[in-house]
Amino acid sequence: MVVKVLKSSFDMIDTKYEAVARTLGYGRFMTMVKVLLVKSMET
């Protein structure tokens, strides 16, 4: 169940954010965490 939630959350991330995070050396999980934290702080 947790994997499905993580997968769907990661699929919602804009590819621009993913590309920048990957360039900075983040893995898939850290990319998701960083982007979701930023997005949650914007609202």
C-alpha positions as CSV (number, residue, x, y, z in Angstrom):
1,M,0.0,0.0,0.0
2,V,2.7,2.5,0.9
3,V,4.5,1.8,-2.3
4,K,1.4,2.6,-4.3
5,V,1.1,5.9,-2.5
6,L,4.7,6.8,-3.0
7,K,4.5,5.8,-6.7
8,S,1.5,7.9,-7.4
9,S,3.0,10.9,-5.5
10,F,6.2,10.6,-7.5
11,D,4.2,10.4,-10.8
12,M,2.5,13.7,-10.0
13,I,5.8,15.6,-9.8
14,D,6.5,17.9,-12.7
15,T,9.4,16.7,-14.8
16,K,11.2,20.0,-14.5
17,Y,11.5,19.5,-10.7
18,E,12.7,16.0,-11.2
19,A,15.4,17.0,-13.6
20,V,16.7,19.7,-11.3
21,A,16.7,17.4,-8.3
22,R,18.5,14.7,-10.3
23,T,21.1,17.2,-11.4
24,L,21.7,18.2,-7.8
25,G,22.2,14.5,-7.0
26,Y,19.0,13.5,-5.3
27,G,17.5,10.1,-5.8
28,R,13.9,9.4,-6.6
29,F,12.8,9.3,-3.0
30,M,14.6,12.5,-1.9
31,T,13.3,14.2,-5.1
32,M,9.7,13.3,-4.1
33,V,10.3,14.5,-0.5
34,K,11.9,17.8,-1.4
35,V,9.3,18.6,-4.1
36,L,6.3,17.6,-2.0
37,L,7.6,19.7,1.0
38,V,8.0,22.7,-1.2
39,K,4.6,22.3,-2.8
40,S,2.9,21.8,0.6
41,M,4.5,25.0,1.9
42,E,3.2,27.0,-1.1
43,T,-0.4,26.3,-0.3
